Amino acid sequence: MAVDTPVLDVQGLTKRFNQFVAVDHVSFTVQPGEVIGYLGPNGSGKTTTIRMLCGLLTPSEGTAKIMGMDIVKNAEAIKPHIGYMSQKFSLYDELTVLENLQFYAGVYEIPRATEKARIQEVLRIAGLEGRPRTVTGSLSGGWRQRLALGCAMLHRPPLLFLDEPTSGVDPVARREFWDLIYQFASEGTTVFITTHYMDEAEHCSRVGFMYRSKLMAFDSPRALKSTYLSGAAWDLAASPLLEAVECLSEMEGVAQASLHGDRAHVIVDPQHWTAESLTTALSKKNITVQSVETVESTLEDVFTLLAHRGKASLVDR
């Protein structure tokens, strides 16, 4: 692979199931060593995207290349270069930790001469050194995810796909799991991960937002917040407060309104509202606004605004 060749080069990737469009002309590129967060609600097309890139589904339209190899024409040649951890735990509960690793070593055709050393290395990295004889079904959720990640990394792939790997895992286990991801990335592995957790996405190199099969945005967390939420996240001191939140929720150009302590937190479309015009609009509904404070935005605020725009575009069709 040439030095300037992206690990992933996706152009117009589309998947249709009869009349239903699951992924709609998605395009992006990923460079070596990046940690890419792929976000979106259930049914938005995240898993379908990954399954196409892993060769498990054939695209209806568009192209994608992994390390310069076409995912359709070179599907078999690509497989040794990728690791895939599915959304659903896919290891064998009745086998021990060691037996699962040995099974996947066979699947990935790891040479016998290096298999034992590689398994020991994965056990050490995943913190499973003291558990090789433990039956997998008896492991807690966090340890099961560590084992699944270890199996996906057993053959040292340069590109790793993780489909909601921390779903249902407690916060401590999530943090430890991400420590492993950062370790792999620091060693040059490119990681493409779907997640529902916005705090996880904040630590990704770049983030893609999927909504109803479309890729709404793809950039670094800092750039996304700067592009979409420049002055668009506000805390309002207003009275009566509950009526203010209800009123804001129904206003055009307001993506979200909620209670944050003794303030109304709003995400507005900056193309629609200024602090002054919003204050005036509320006053006409007998709501007094004492102050409007611009607050630090989050990726959750970005996603809320993009989802709001996505809904609006559907209404306008």
Secondary structure, DSSP 8 states (H G I E B T S, - for coil): --TT--SEEEEEEEEEETTEEEEEEEEEEE-TT-EEEEE--TTSSHHHHHHHHTTSS--SEEEEEETTEETTTTHHHHGGGEEEE-SS--S-TTSBHHHHHHHHHHHTT--HHHHHHHHHHHHHHTT-TT-TTSBGGGS-HHHHHHHHHHHHTTT--SEEEEESTTTT--HHHHHHHHHHHHHHHHTT-EEEEEES-HHHHTTSSEEEEEETTEEEEEE-HHHHHHHH-TT-EEEEEEESHHHHHHHHHTSTTEEEEEEETTEEEEEE-TTT--HHHHHHHHHTTT-EEEEEEE----HHHHHHHHHHHHHHHHHH-
